[in-house]
Structures are given as C-alpha cells and as structure tokens.
Amino acid sequence: MSPVVTPVVAEGVKRIAIVRSERGSPAAREDAVAVEEPLEIQLSFEKKGIRTVRSVSVTMRTPGHDLELAAGFLFTEGIIGGAEAIEGWEMPESGRPGPAGGNSVRVVLRDGVVVDLRALERHFYTTSSCGVCGKTSLEALRVTGRIALDPEKPVWDSSRIGDLPQVLRSDQVIFEETGGLHAAGLFDPDGKLLAMREDVGRHNAVDKLVGSQVLAGRVPLAGHLLLVSGRASFELVQKAVMAGIPVLAAVGAPSSLAVDLARQFGATLLGFVGPARFNVYSGAQRIRFPAP
C-alpha cells in the first residue's frame, strides 16, 4: 500500500495515493498535497563592461508566480530598487528567454544598473520553514535609502482587523485543496484585500506578493497592511519595511527580534489576529480604538 505519485493536476498541487486510518481500519484514498520544489534565482548584470551571472538564492517554494518571487526577493534584499532595474528574464534550464518552466530563473538587469557585490558575496540557501537563515537582512535595512514610514498613517479601525484572516482564508484556493500553504495578503485601510499569494513558505508568499507590486510599479506600499497566515519573524518585518508597508499583522505570534525590529523602524506589528482580538506589539498609534 505504498503511496503512488500521480501527475500534478494544478500548479502548486499534486495528488497522491495514501492510506487513511478510519476508526482503526486502513482505507485507500487519494489526497492533494502542496508542491515543494527548489527554485534557483540567478542574476545577470554588467560588471566593468562584462556580462556576469551570479546565483543569489536557492529557495524551496511552491511553483507559481516565480518571476514575482524572484523580483520580490531581490527587492526586499536591497539588491534592486524597482522594476525599472530589470531588462528581462531567462530560464537557464531551457536556454530560452521567457517567464515559465523549470526550477531556475535568471533576472537580467539593465546595463548601467549598479549591483552591490557585497550583497552577493554568499549564495543564499533558504527553506520553506525559516527563510534565508543567517542572511544579512538587517544590513539591507540599514543601508537602503527607501525606508520612510509615516509615523502616524495609515490609521486602522480596530473593529476591521479581526475580520482580515477570514477574508484572506476565503481567497486561498490552493490551501482549500491541500491545507498545506501559507498566505500573505495586502489590504487597504477599508479592509479590502488587494492582492494575495500562497506558498509553502511564509517568506516566499511575502516575496511573491511584494514582487507582484514591484513589477506593477506600486512600491513603496505606504497606506497598506500586510497579513501573514502564520507567525511573524524578523524576516517578515524586514520585508514589510523594505516594501514601505507600515503595518504587519500575523495570525500567530511574533518573535522577540520581530518586535525589536518593528519598534526600531516605527512599524506597527500585530499578532494573534482573530475575530474580535489581536495584540499590538509596536506602533499602537496607527490603531483607532473605540472611545471608552
């Protein structure tokens, strides 16, 4: 009764044969699982008149929105400042230009775009659970000049916040089928969901979401709230701040470093967000509570 892998039936979803225990008896069933595969992000840039290619990241991700993931990763790491830096895309495995297929993507930067080689000194290896372990994310925050969060805006009505996880959950198509993906959603102050991305990794879901806005020319994302389906790590605070998002909300708990980072950069950090409840760890001035 060994599981047999069947073809992927939809991007990010694979159906497999399983054995389910029901009241102590085995039963053959089919189940849907979230796909997890590596993606290598390469960077092609000009250095002293010579075109140079570097591998900058290998991340375990759910296939789909790979170009957004690459753009979001490069943006939140401070390697590029926006979509205008990107000339095009190549797929090294196929040897052809284009946006689809394979487990590697090469981001081709325009001639004249200056790349900080110190940011590329090491190859990043990331997992779906922890992101880029030990990376120099804090340094990226300190050296970039694009961080300027409004200390007072946006102001969120506290009554709207508890409903956001359900709004996000109702839009999670792949999670509905597999139960195995994280999500990141971008909301406006009226509680409207503007964009959502799913992935096996929380940091990948955020990079895909931020990357979609980078490629659309909508960054910085002042006046928005970012909601993540799991806990809030310092890396997620870092990515939100790099994208200019002043409010980060999480269904789960924040880490101590996430709280420290949010307070250092004046971001609002919310945790344990659920119906009629949430904790404010930083930036309470952006939350409007009812008069006592």
TORMIKOL-236666 format. One record per residue (C-alpha): residue number from 1; residue in three letters; z, x, y. Coordinates in steps of 0.05 Angstrom, whole numbers, plus 5000, padded with zeros to 4 digits. Layout:
<recs>
rec num=NUM&residu=ALA&pz=Z&px=X&py=Y
...
</recs>
This chain:
<recs>
rec num=1&residu=MET&pz=5000&px=5000&py=5000
rec num=2&residu=SER&pz=4983&px=5057&py=5048
rec num=3&residu=PRO&pz=4960&px=5035&py=5117
rec num=4&residu=VAL&pz=4885&px=5039&py=5127
rec num=5&residu=VAL&pz=4859&px=5052&py=5197
rec num=6&residu=THR&pz=4804&px=5004&py=5218
rec num=7&residu=PRO&pz=4759&px=5015&py=5278
rec num=8&residu=VAL&pz=4783&px=5007&py=5349
rec num=9&residu=VAL&pz=4770&px=4934&py=5367
rec num=10&residu=ALA&pz=4781&px=4942&py=5442
rec num=11&residu=GLU&pz=4791&px=5000&py=5489
rec num=12&residu=GLY&pz=4863&px=5023&py=5480
rec num=13&residu=VAL&pz=4876&px=4980&py=5418
rec num=14&residu=LYS&pz=4868&px=4997&py=5344
rec num=15&residu=ARG&pz=4881&px=4951&py=5285
rec num=16&residu=ILE&pz=4913&px=4978&py=5223
rec num=17&residu=ALA&pz=4935&px=4951&py=5156
rec num=18&residu=ILE&pz=5011&px=4950&py=5148
rec num=19&residu=VAL&pz=5064&px=4926&py=5101
rec num=20&residu=ARG&pz=5114&px=4879&py=5133
rec num=21&residu=SER&pz=5182&px=4864&py=5104
rec num=22&residu=GLU&pz=5196&px=4790&py=5108
rec num=23&residu=ARG&pz=5263&px=4767&py=5081
rec num=24&residu=GLY&pz=5265&px=4828&py=5035
rec num=25&residu=SER&pz=5194&px=4819&py=5007
rec num=26&residu=PRO&pz=5134&px=4862&py=5024
rec num=27&residu=ALA&pz=5073&px=4828&py=5053
rec num=28&residu=ALA&pz=5005&px=4857&py=5071
rec num=29&residu=ARG&pz=4989&px=4846&py=5144
rec num=30&residu=GLU&pz=4945&px=4873&py=5200
rec num=31&residu=ASP&pz=4976&px=4898&py=5264
rec num=32&residu=ALA&pz=4950&px=4921&py=5332
rec num=33&residu=VAL&pz=4975&px=4988&py=5358
rec num=34&residu=ALA&pz=4963&px=5023&py=5425
rec num=35&residu=VAL&pz=4916&px=5082&py=5420
rec num=36&residu=GLU&pz=4945&px=5150&py=5439
rec num=37&residu=GLU&pz=4896&px=5208&py=5446
rec num=38&residu=PRO&pz=4895&px=5273&py=5486
rec num=39&residu=LEU&pz=4855&px=5279&py=5550
rec num=40&residu=GLU&pz=4838&px=5348&py=5578
rec num=41&residu=ILE&pz=4828&px=5348&py=5654
rec num=42&residu=GLN&pz=4784&px=5405&py=5678
rec num=43&residu=LEU&pz=4770&px=5425&py=5749
rec num=44&residu=SER&pz=4704&px=5455&py=5773
rec num=45&residu=PHE&pz=4708&px=5488&py=5842
rec num=46&residu=GLU&pz=4677&px=5542&py=5885
rec num=47&residu=LYS&pz=4713&px=5608&py=5890
rec num=48&residu=LYS&pz=4681&px=5663&py=5932
rec num=49&residu=GLY&pz=4613&px=5632&py=5922
rec num=50&residu=ILE&pz=4620&px=5626&py=5847
rec num=51&residu=ARG&pz=4630&px=5561&py=5810
rec num=52&residu=THR&pz=4694&px=5566&py=5770
rec num=53&residu=VAL&pz=4721&px=5519&py=5716
rec num=54&residu=ARG&pz=4795&px=5513&py=5700
rec num=55&residu=SER&pz=4833&px=5469&py=5652
rec num=56&residu=VAL&pz=4891&px=5439&py=5691
rec num=57&residu=SER&pz=4922&px=5388&py=5645
rec num=58&residu=VAL&pz=4924&px=5362&py=5574
rec num=59&residu=THR&pz=4958&px=5294&py=5572
rec num=60&residu=MET&pz=4970&px=5244&py=5516
rec num=61&residu=ARG&pz=4943&px=5178&py=5542
rec num=62&residu=THR&pz=4913&px=5111&py=5523
rec num=63&residu=PRO&pz=4837&px=5116&py=5532
rec num=64&residu=GLY&pz=4811&px=5076&py=5591
rec num=65&residu=HIS&pz=4808&px=5089&py=5666
rec num=66&residu=ASP&pz=4803&px=5164&py=5650
rec num=67&residu=LEU&pz=4770&px=5181&py=5717
rec num=68&residu=GLU&pz=4825&px=5146&py=5754
rec num=69&residu=LEU&pz=4876&px=5183&py=5712
rec num=70&residu=ALA&pz=4844&px=5250&py=5730
rec num=71&residu=ALA&pz=4839&px=5233&py=5804
rec num=72&residu=GLY&pz=4910&px=5207&py=5806
rec num=73&residu=PHE&pz=4938&px=5268&py=5771
rec num=74&residu=LEU&pz=4902&px=5316&py=5818
rec num=75&residu=PHE&pz=4923&px=5276&py=5879
rec num=76&residu=THR&pz=4997&px=5268&py=5861
rec num=77&residu=GLU&pz=5000&px=5342&py=5843
rec num=78&residu=GLY&pz=4974&px=5361&py=5912
rec num=79&residu=ILE&pz=4910&px=5393&py=5885
rec num=80&residu=ILE&pz=4863&px=5346&py=5922
rec num=81&residu=GLY&pz=4875&px=5306&py=5986
rec num=82&residu=GLY&pz=4829&px=5247&py=5971
rec num=83&residu=ALA&pz=4765&px=5222&py=5941
rec num=84&residu=GLU&pz=4724&px=5260&py=5992
rec num=85&residu=ALA&pz=4740&px=5324&py=5955
rec num=86&residu=ILE&pz=4704&px=5301&py=5892
rec num=87&residu=GLU&pz=4630&px=5314&py=5885
rec num=88&residu=GLY&pz=4623&px=5283&py=5816
rec num=89&residu=TRP&pz=4644&px=5282&py=5743
rec num=90&residu=GLU&pz=4622&px=5316&py=5680
rec num=91&residu=MET&pz=4640&px=5303&py=5607
rec num=92&residu=PRO&pz=4645&px=5372&py=5575
rec num=93&residu=GLU&pz=4644&px=5346&py=5504
rec num=94&residu=SER&pz=4576&px=5313&py=5513
rec num=95&residu=GLY&pz=4547&px=5364&py=5561
rec num=96&residu=ARG&pz=4523&px=5307&py=5605
rec num=97&residu=PRO&pz=4546&px=5282&py=5672
rec num=98&residu=GLY&pz=4577&px=5213&py=5672
rec num=99&residu=PRO&pz=4642&px=5174&py=5670
rec num=100&residu=ALA&pz=4650&px=5153&py=5598
rec num=101&residu=GLY&pz=4664&px=5181&py=5529
rec num=102&residu=GLY&pz=4703&px=5237&py=5497
rec num=103&residu=ASN&pz=4772&px=5265&py=5507
rec num=104&residu=SER&pz=4757&px=5312&py=5565
rec num=105&residu=VAL&pz=4735&px=5301&py=5636
rec num=106&residu=ARG&pz=4714&px=5353&py=5688
rec num=107&residu=VAL&pz=4725&px=5338&py=5761
rec num=108&residu=VAL&pz=4672&px=5373&py=5803
rec num=109&residu=LEU&pz=4697&px=5388&py=5873
rec num=110&residu=ARG&pz=4651&px=5394&py=5932
rec num=111&residu=ASP&pz=4631&px=5463&py=5957
rec num=112&residu=GLY&pz=4679&px=5486&py=6010
rec num=113&residu=VAL&pz=4739&px=5448&py=5983
rec num=114&residu=VAL&pz=4797&px=5497&py=5983
rec num=115&residu=VAL&pz=4838&px=5497&py=5919
rec num=116&residu=ASP&pz=4908&px=5526&py=5918
rec num=117&residu=LEU&pz=4903&px=5572&py=5858
rec num=118&residu=ARG&pz=4979&px=5576&py=5853
rec num=119&residu=ALA&pz=4978&px=5503&py=5832
rec num=120&residu=LEU&pz=4931&px=5522&py=5775
rec num=121&residu=GLU&pz=4967&px=5584&py=5750
rec num=122&residu=ARG&pz=4991&px=5549&py=5688
rec num=123&residu=HIS&pz=4959&px=5497&py=5643
rec num=124&residu=PHE&pz=4998&px=5432&py=5644
rec num=125&residu=TYR&pz=5015&px=5401&py=5577
rec num=126&residu=THR&pz=5041&px=5331&py=5581
rec num=127&residu=THR&pz=5066&px=5280&py=5532
rec num=128&residu=SER&pz=5069&px=5204&py=5537
rec num=129&residu=SER&pz=5145&px=5207&py=5539
rec num=130&residu=CYS&pz=5163&px=5259&py=5591
rec num=131&residu=GLY&pz=5103&px=5273&py=5633
rec num=132&residu=VAL&pz=5090&px=5345&py=5655
rec num=133&residu=CYS&pz=5154&px=5378&py=5631
rec num=134&residu=GLY&pz=5178&px=5432&py=5677
rec num=135&residu=LYS&pz=5120&px=5428&py=5725
rec num=136&residu=THR&pz=5124&px=5447&py=5798
rec num=137&residu=SER&pz=5122&px=5375&py=5824
rec num=138&residu=LEU&pz=5178&px=5387&py=5875
rec num=139&residu=GLU&pz=5139&px=5445&py=5905
rec num=140&residu=ALA&pz=5078&px=5399&py=5912
rec num=141&residu=LEU&pz=5121&px=5351&py=5952
rec num=142&residu=ARG&pz=5148&px=5405&py=5997
rec num=143&residu=VAL&pz=5082&px=5437&py=6016
rec num=144&residu=THR&pz=5038&px=5376&py=6026
rec num=145&residu=GLY&pz=5030&px=5351&py=6096
rec num=146&residu=ARG&pz=5012&px=5279&py=6079
rec num=147&residu=ILE&pz=5083&px=5253&py=6066
rec num=148&residu=ALA&pz=5106&px=5209&py=6124
rec num=149&residu=LEU&pz=5142&px=5147&py=6101
rec num=150&residu=ASP&pz=5160&px=5096&py=6154
rec num=151&residu=PRO&pz=5237&px=5096&py=6152
rec num=152&residu=GLU&pz=5241&px=5020&py=6164
rec num=153&residu=LYS&pz=5179&px=4989&py=6134
rec num=154&residu=PRO&pz=5159&px=4950&py=6094
rec num=155&residu=VAL&pz=5217&px=4901&py=6093
rec num=156&residu=TRP&pz=5222&px=4863&py=6028
rec num=157&residu=ASP&pz=5257&px=4797&py=6020
rec num=158&residu=SER&pz=5308&px=4807&py=5964
rec num=159&residu=SER&pz=5290&px=4739&py=5934
rec num=160&residu=ARG&pz=5219&px=4763&py=5917
rec num=161&residu=ILE&pz=5238&px=4827&py=5880
rec num=162&residu=GLY&pz=5269&px=4797&py=5817
rec num=163&residu=ASP&pz=5205&px=4759&py=5801
rec num=164&residu=LEU&pz=5159&px=4821&py=5802
rec num=165&residu=PRO&pz=5170&px=4844&py=5730
rec num=166&residu=GLN&pz=5146&px=4776&py=5703
rec num=167&residu=VAL&pz=5085&px=4779&py=5748
rec num=168&residu=LEU&pz=5069&px=4848&py=5722
rec num=169&residu=ARG&pz=5083&px=4828&py=5650
rec num=170&residu=SER&pz=5036&px=4768&py=5654
rec num=171&residu=ASP&pz=4979&px=4815&py=5672
rec num=172&residu=GLN&pz=4990&px=4864&py=5615
rec num=173&residu=VAL&pz=4932&px=4848&py=5569
rec num=174&residu=ILE&pz=4940&px=4906&py=5521
rec num=175&residu=PHE&pz=5015&px=4901&py=5518
rec num=176&residu=GLU&pz=5007&px=4828&py=5499
rec num=177&residu=GLU&pz=4968&px=4850&py=5437
rec num=178&residu=THR&pz=5006&px=4913&py=5418
rec num=179&residu=GLY&pz=5075&px=4911&py=5451
rec num=180&residu=GLY&pz=5068&px=4987&py=5459
rec num=181&residu=LEU&pz=5047&px=5003&py=5530
rec num=182&residu=HIS&pz=5079&px=5017&py=5597
rec num=183&residu=ALA&pz=5052&px=4987&py=5661
rec num=184&residu=ALA&pz=5050&px=5005&py=5735
rec num=185&residu=GLY&pz=5036&px=4952&py=5787
rec num=186&residu=LEU&pz=5022&px=4956&py=5861
rec num=187&residu=PHE&pz=5049&px=4898&py=5903
rec num=188&residu=ASP&pz=5045&px=4876&py=5975
rec num=189&residu=PRO&pz=5107&px=4851&py=6013
rec num=190&residu=ASP&pz=5088&px=4779&py=5996
rec num=191&residu=GLY&pz=5097&px=4795&py=5922
rec num=192&residu=LYS&pz=5023&px=4794&py=5907
rec num=193&residu=LEU&pz=5000&px=4840&py=5851
rec num=194&residu=LEU&pz=4942&px=4881&py=5879
rec num=195&residu=ALA&pz=4928&px=4927&py=5820
rec num=196&residu=MET&pz=4957&px=4943&py=5752
rec num=197&residu=ARG&pz=4945&px=4997&py=5699
rec num=198&residu=GLU&pz=4972&px=5005&py=5628
rec num=199&residu=ASP&pz=4984&px=5067&py=5586
rec num=200&residu=VAL&pz=5029&px=5094&py=5531
rec num=201&residu=GLY&pz=5058&px=5140&py=5584
rec num=202&residu=ARG&pz=5093&px=5115&py=5647
rec num=203&residu=HIS&pz=5068&px=5174&py=5687
rec num=204&residu=ASN&pz=4996&px=5162&py=5663
rec num=205&residu=ALA&pz=5000&px=5089&py=5682
rec num=206&residu=VAL&pz=5022&px=5110&py=5752
rec num=207&residu=ASP&pz=4968&px=5164&py=5757
rec num=208&residu=LYS&pz=4915&px=5114&py=5736
rec num=209&residu=LEU&pz=4940&px=5064&py=5788
rec num=210&residu=VAL&pz=4944&px=5116&py=5844
rec num=211&residu=GLY&pz=4877&px=5144&py=5822
rec num=212&residu=SER&pz=4844&px=5076&py=5829
rec num=213&residu=GLN&pz=4868&px=5073&py=5901
rec num=214&residu=VAL&pz=4848&px=5145&py=5915
rec num=215&residu=LEU&pz=4777&px=5132&py=5891
rec num=216&residu=ALA&pz=4774&px=5068&py=5933
rec num=217&residu=GLY&pz=4796&px=5106&py=5995
rec num=218&residu=ARG&pz=4860&px=5066&py=6003
rec num=219&residu=VAL&pz=4912&px=5121&py=6005
rec num=220&residu=PRO&pz=4964&px=5130&py=6034
rec num=221&residu=LEU&pz=4993&px=5066&py=6008
rec num=222&residu=ALA&pz=5043&px=5051&py=6063
rec num=223&residu=GLY&pz=5070&px=4980&py=6062
rec num=224&residu=HIS&pz=5068&px=4974&py=5986
rec num=225&residu=LEU&pz=5116&px=4971&py=5928
rec num=226&residu=LEU&pz=5104&px=5006&py=5861
rec num=227&residu=LEU&pz=5136&px=4974&py=5800
rec num=228&residu=VAL&pz=5141&px=5010&py=5733
rec num=229&residu=SER&pz=5159&px=4977&py=5668
rec num=230&residu=GLY&pz=5208&px=5030&py=5643
rec num=231&residu=ARG&pz=5258&px=5077&py=5674
rec num=232&residu=ALA&pz=5249&px=5115&py=5739
rec num=233&residu=SER&pz=5244&px=5190&py=5730
rec num=234&residu=PHE&pz=5239&px=5241&py=5787
rec num=235&residu=GLU&pz=5165&px=5249&py=5769
rec num=236&residu=LEU&pz=5151&px=5176&py=5785
rec num=237&residu=VAL&pz=5188&px=5182&py=5851
rec num=238&residu=GLN&pz=5146&px=5244&py=5865
rec num=239&residu=LYS&pz=5081&px=5208&py=5850
rec num=240&residu=ALA&pz=5101&px=5149&py=5893
rec num=241&residu=VAL&pz=5119&px=5192&py=5952
rec num=242&residu=MET&pz=5056&px=5234&py=5946
rec num=243&residu=ALA&pz=5016&px=5169&py=5949
rec num=244&residu=GLY&pz=5055&px=5146&py=6010
rec num=245&residu=ILE&pz=5088&px=5088&py=5973
rec num=246&residu=PRO&pz=5155&px=5074&py=6006
rec num=247&residu=VAL&pz=5186&px=5030&py=5952
rec num=248&residu=LEU&pz=5192&px=5046&py=5878
rec num=249&residu=ALA&pz=5222&px=4993&py=5832
rec num=250&residu=ALA&pz=5236&px=5001&py=5758
rec num=251&residu=VAL&pz=5256&px=4953&py=5704
rec num=252&residu=GLY&pz=5301&px=5007&py=5675
rec num=253&residu=ALA&pz=5349&px=5058&py=5702
rec num=254&residu=PRO&pz=5334&px=5116&py=5749
rec num=255&residu=SER&pz=5355&px=5188&py=5734
rec num=256&residu=SER&pz=5401&px=5226&py=5780
rec num=257&residu=LEU&pz=5344&px=5270&py=5803
rec num=258&residu=ALA&pz=5302&px=5209&py=5818
rec num=259&residu=VAL&pz=5357&px=5183&py=5863
rec num=260&residu=ASP&pz=5365&px=5251&py=5897
rec num=261&residu=LEU&pz=5291&px=5257&py=5909
rec num=262&residu=ALA&pz=5284&px=5186&py=5936
rec num=263&residu=ARG&pz=5341&px=5199&py=5985
rec num=264&residu=GLN&pz=5313&px=5266&py=6006
rec num=265&residu=PHE&pz=5245&px=5236&py=6025
rec num=266&residu=GLY&pz=5271&px=5169&py=6052
rec num=267&residu=ALA&pz=5241&px=5126&py=5997
rec num=268&residu=THR&pz=5271&px=5061&py=5972
rec num=269&residu=LEU&pz=5289&px=5064&py=5898
rec num=270&residu=LEU&pz=5307&px=5002&py=5858
rec num=271&residu=GLY&pz=5330&px=4999&py=5786
rec num=272&residu=PHE&pz=5346&px=4947&py=5733
rec num=273&residu=VAL&pz=5299&px=4898&py=5768
rec num=274&residu=GLY&pz=5302&px=4829&py=5735
rec num=275&residu=PRO&pz=5310&px=4756&py=5751
rec num=276&residu=ALA&pz=5358&px=4748&py=5809
rec num=277&residu=ARG&pz=5384&px=4820&py=5804
rec num=278&residu=PHE&pz=5369&px=4893&py=5819
rec num=279&residu=ASN&pz=5406&px=4956&py=5841
rec num=280&residu=VAL&pz=5389&px=4994&py=5905
rec num=281&residu=TYR&pz=5397&px=5069&py=5897
rec num=282&residu=SER&pz=5364&px=5091&py=5962
rec num=283&residu=GLY&pz=5332&px=5061&py=6024
rec num=284&residu=ALA&pz=5370&px=4995&py=6027
rec num=285&residu=GLN&pz=5345&px=4985&py=6099
rec num=286&residu=ARG&pz=5279&px=4961&py=6071
rec num=287&residu=ILE&pz=5311&px=4903&py=6034
rec num=288&residu=ARG&pz=5327&px=4838&py=6071
rec num=289&residu=PHE&pz=5386&px=4802&py=6041
rec num=290&residu=PRO&pz=5407&px=4731&py=6058
rec num=291&residu=ALA&pz=5459&px=4724&py=6113
rec num=292&residu=PRO&pz=5529&px=4717&py=6084
</recs>
